[in-house]
């Protein structure tokens, strides 16, 4: 059973928080994941902002049209240790994304939506190993970016599903 949490909020079960904001440059955005739990968490880099454009993890639309992802698409087997990020209790991980590296953007506002990020609790002292049966989902809030890199405009909240 997977749990989902809406970005910008926490749940009683999943104490991870995802926030998004516009960068100072056009088509740049910041994603922060904060562990507010007393337990370390593993984050699977695949299909997330931690993936360095090796998979499609964003859904971007402009003028109501979905943009095509133009980045790489890696073929993978089972996750290895280097595919995981260990986020210690109280720690925050920040990623900066330049959307022009994987999308052809026009000079109009863009709505950026994120695929859920796969996470799982980690017991200290155990090997870093992904266990799909313990996977949960972290949702990041969508963001409306302006072509000048200005402040994002609020959009309607996403609803996480359990």
C-alpha positions as a LaTeX table, in Angstrom:
\begin{tabular}{lrrr}
\hline
Residue & $x$ (\AA) & $y$ (\AA) & $z$ (\AA) \\
\hline
Unk1 & 0.00 & 0.00 & 0.00 \\
Unk2 & 1.45 & 3.37 & $-0.89$ \\
Unk3 & 0.91 & 6.66 & 0.85 \\
Unk4 & 0.91 & 10.00 & $-0.88$ \\
Unk5 & 1.48 & 13.42 & 0.56 \\
Unk6 & 0.73 & 16.69 & $-1.12$ \\
Unk7 & 3.81 & 18.86 & $-1.47$ \\
Unk8 & 3.83 & 21.76 & 0.92 \\
Unk9 & 2.03 & 19.69 & 3.54 \\
Unk10 & 2.93 & 16.75 & 5.69 \\
Unk11 & 0.92 & 13.76 & 6.76 \\
Unk12 & 0.94 & 11.99 & 10.10 \\
Unk13 & 2.60 & 8.99 & 8.40 \\
Unk14 & 5.05 & 10.66 & 6.00 \\
Unk15 & 7.08 & 13.53 & 7.42 \\
Unk16 & 8.72 & 14.66 & 4.18 \\
Unk17 & 8.00 & 18.07 & 2.70 \\
Unk18 & 8.51 & 19.08 & $-0.94$ \\
Unk19 & 8.52 & 22.72 & $-2.01$ \\
Unk20 & 9.02 & 24.33 & $-5.41$ \\
Unk21 & 9.93 & 27.87 & $-6.42$ \\
Unk22 & 11.03 & 29.85 & $-9.47$ \\
Unk23 & 14.71 & 30.67 & $-9.93$ \\
Unk24 & 16.11 & 34.08 & $-10.79$ \\
Unk25 & 16.73 & 33.03 & $-14.41$ \\
Unk26 & 14.04 & 32.28 & $-16.96$ \\
Unk27 & 12.85 & 28.66 & $-16.93$ \\
Unk28 & 14.83 & 27.79 & $-13.81$ \\
Unk29 & 13.19 & 26.24 & $-10.78$ \\
Unk30 & 14.18 & 24.96 & $-7.38$ \\
Unk31 & 12.90 & 21.80 & $-5.72$ \\
Unk32 & 13.55 & 21.23 & $-2.01$ \\
Unk33 & 12.83 & 18.06 & $-0.08$ \\
Unk34 & 12.98 & 18.34 & 3.69 \\
Unk35 & 12.94 & 15.45 & 6.16 \\
Unk36 & 10.94 & 16.56 & 9.21 \\
Unk37 & 10.95 & 13.04 & 10.63 \\
Unk38 & 13.19 & 11.43 & 13.25 \\
Unk39 & 13.77 & 8.58 & 10.77 \\
Unk40 & 16.12 & 8.72 & 7.75 \\
Unk41 & 14.41 & 8.36 & 4.36 \\
Unk42 & 15.63 & 6.98 & 1.06 \\
Unk43 & 14.66 & 8.82 & $-2.12$ \\
Unk44 & 14.79 & 6.99 & $-5.43$ \\
Unk45 & 16.48 & 9.37 & $-7.89$ \\
Unk46 & 14.75 & 7.80 & $-10.91$ \\
Unk47 & 11.82 & 9.73 & $-12.39$ \\
Unk48 & 12.37 & 12.64 & $-10.01$ \\
Unk49 & 14.12 & 16.04 & $-10.00$ \\
Unk50 & 17.22 & 14.17 & $-8.74$ \\
Unk51 & 17.47 & 12.26 & $-12.05$ \\
Unk52 & 19.51 & 14.80 & $-14.10$ \\
Unk53 & 17.19 & 14.60 & $-17.15$ \\
Unk54 & 17.48 & 10.83 & $-17.63$ \\
Unk55 & 13.71 & 10.40 & $-17.42$ \\
Unk56 & 10.52 & 12.37 & $-17.81$ \\
Unk57 & 9.39 & 13.46 & $-14.34$ \\
Unk58 & 7.73 & 16.77 & $-15.24$ \\
Unk59 & 4.56 & 17.52 & $-17.15$ \\
Unk60 & 4.79 & 20.99 & $-18.64$ \\
Unk61 & 2.07 & 22.78 & $-20.56$ \\
Unk62 & 1.89 & 26.17 & $-22.24$ \\
Unk63 & $-1.35$ & 27.63 & $-23.61$ \\
Unk64 & $-3.08$ & 24.39 & $-22.63$ \\
Unk65 & $-0.74$ & 22.25 & $-24.76$ \\
Unk66 & 1.49 & 19.58 & $-23.19$ \\
Unk67 & 5.14 & 20.02 & $-24.17$ \\
Unk68 & 7.13 & 17.01 & $-25.33$ \\
Unk69 & 10.00 & 15.87 & $-23.16$ \\
Unk70 & 13.23 & 16.01 & $-25.21$ \\
Unk71 & 15.71 & 14.62 & $-22.68$ \\
Unk72 & 17.24 & 11.18 & $-22.38$ \\
Unk73 & 15.30 & 8.11 & $-21.26$ \\
Unk74 & 17.51 & 5.64 & $-19.40$ \\
Unk75 & 16.74 & 1.91 & $-19.34$ \\
Unk76 & 17.27 & 0.46 & $-15.90$ \\
Unk77 & 17.15 & $-2.74$ & $-13.92$ \\
Unk78 & 16.93 & $-2.80$ & $-10.15$ \\
Unk79 & 17.96 & 0.34 & $-8.22$ \\
Unk80 & 21.54 & 0.27 & $-6.93$ \\
Unk81 & 22.98 & 2.23 & $-4.00$ \\
Unk82 & 24.04 & 5.13 & $-6.29$ \\
Unk83 & 20.41 & 5.47 & $-7.43$ \\
Unk84 & 19.32 & 6.36 & $-3.89$ \\
Unk85 & 19.66 & 9.50 & $-1.79$ \\
Unk86 & 19.70 & 9.07 & 1.99 \\
Unk87 & 18.01 & 12.06 & 3.63 \\
Unk88 & 18.89 & 12.23 & 7.32 \\
Unk89 & 16.43 & 13.48 & 9.95 \\
Unk90 & 16.18 & 17.28 & 9.78 \\
Unk91 & 18.13 & 17.43 & 6.49 \\
Unk92 & 17.09 & 19.27 & 3.32 \\
Unk93 & 18.12 & 18.41 & $-0.25$ \\
Unk94 & 17.91 & 21.08 & $-2.97$ \\
Unk95 & 17.91 & 20.59 & $-6.75$ \\
Unk96 & 18.01 & 23.36 & $-9.36$ \\
Unk97 & 16.47 & 22.58 & $-12.75$ \\
Unk98 & 16.92 & 24.40 & $-16.06$ \\
Unk99 & 13.84 & 23.42 & $-18.04$ \\
Unk100 & 15.43 & 24.42 & $-21.36$ \\
Unk101 & 17.71 & 21.35 & $-21.08$ \\
Unk102 & 14.76 & 19.03 & $-21.77$ \\
Unk103 & 11.87 & 21.14 & $-23.12$ \\
Unk104 & 11.26 & 23.59 & $-25.99$ \\
Unk105 & 9.58 & 26.51 & $-24.21$ \\
Unk106 & 7.82 & 29.51 & $-25.75$ \\
Unk107 & 7.85 & 32.95 & $-24.16$ \\
Unk108 & 4.49 & 32.45 & $-22.40$ \\
Unk109 & 3.74 & 31.21 & $-18.86$ \\
Unk110 & 4.20 & 27.48 & $-18.25$ \\
Unk111 & 2.40 & 25.18 & $-15.83$ \\
Unk112 & 4.88 & 22.68 & $-14.34$ \\
Unk113 & 3.54 & 19.53 & $-12.65$ \\
Unk114 & 5.67 & 16.84 & $-11.00$ \\
Unk115 & 5.39 & 13.07 & $-11.06$ \\
Unk116 & 5.28 & 11.56 & $-7.56$ \\
Unk117 & 8.71 & 10.92 & $-6.02$ \\
Unk118 & 9.32 & 7.40 & $-4.69$ \\
Unk119 & 10.53 & 7.38 & $-1.07$ \\
Unk120 & 10.85 & 4.82 & 1.72 \\
Unk121 & 11.89 & 4.86 & 5.39 \\
Unk122 & 15.40 & 3.64 & 6.16 \\
Unk123 & 16.65 & 2.00 & 9.35 \\
Unk124 & 20.01 & 3.33 & 10.47 \\
Unk125 & 22.79 & 0.78 & 10.14 \\
Unk126 & 21.12 & $-1.17$ & 7.32 \\
Unk127 & 22.48 & $-1.31$ & 3.78 \\
Unk128 & 21.06 & 1.18 & 1.31 \\
Unk129 & 18.70 & $-1.09$ & $-0.60$ \\
Unk130 & 15.46 & $-0.19$ & $-2.35$ \\
Unk131 & 12.43 & $-2.29$ & $-1.38$ \\
Unk132 & 9.48 & $-1.65$ & $-3.67$ \\
Unk133 & 7.02 & $-3.09$ & $-1.15$ \\
Unk134 & 7.92 & $-0.28$ & 1.31 \\
Unk135 & 7.73 & 2.49 & $-1.31$ \\
Unk136 & 5.64 & 5.56 & $-0.61$ \\
Unk137 & 5.02 & 8.64 & $-2.74$ \\
Unk138 & 5.92 & 12.27 & $-2.13$ \\
Unk139 & 4.05 & 14.85 & $-4.19$ \\
Unk140 & 5.52 & 18.25 & $-5.04$ \\
Unk141 & 3.23 & 21.23 & $-5.68$ \\
Unk142 & 2.71 & 22.40 & $-9.24$ \\
Unk143 & 4.17 & 25.72 & $-10.24$ \\
Unk144 & 3.28 & 28.36 & $-12.82$ \\
Unk145 & 6.47 & 29.86 & $-14.23$ \\
Unk146 & 6.73 & 33.13 & $-16.11$ \\
Unk147 & 9.17 & 33.34 & $-19.05$ \\
Unk148 & 11.21 & 36.06 & $-17.34$ \\
Unk149 & 12.00 & 33.90 & $-14.31$ \\
Unk150 & 9.74 & 36.11 & $-12.20$ \\
Unk151 & 7.79 & 35.03 & $-9.18$ \\
Unk152 & 5.55 & 32.01 & $-9.72$ \\
Unk153 & 1.82 & 32.47 & $-9.79$ \\
Unk154 & $-0.18$ & 30.30 & $-7.43$ \\
Unk155 & $-2.09$ & 27.47 & $-8.99$ \\
Unk156 & $-4.79$ & 25.24 & $-7.63$ \\
Unk157 & $-3.53$ & 22.63 & $-5.15$ \\
Unk158 & $-3.04$ & 19.02 & $-6.16$ \\
Unk159 & $-4.72$ & 16.32 & $-4.17$ \\
Unk160 & $-2.65$ & 13.38 & $-2.97$ \\
Unk161 & $-4.25$ & 9.94 & $-3.07$ \\
Unk162 & $-3.73$ & 7.10 & $-0.70$ \\
\hline
\end{tabular}
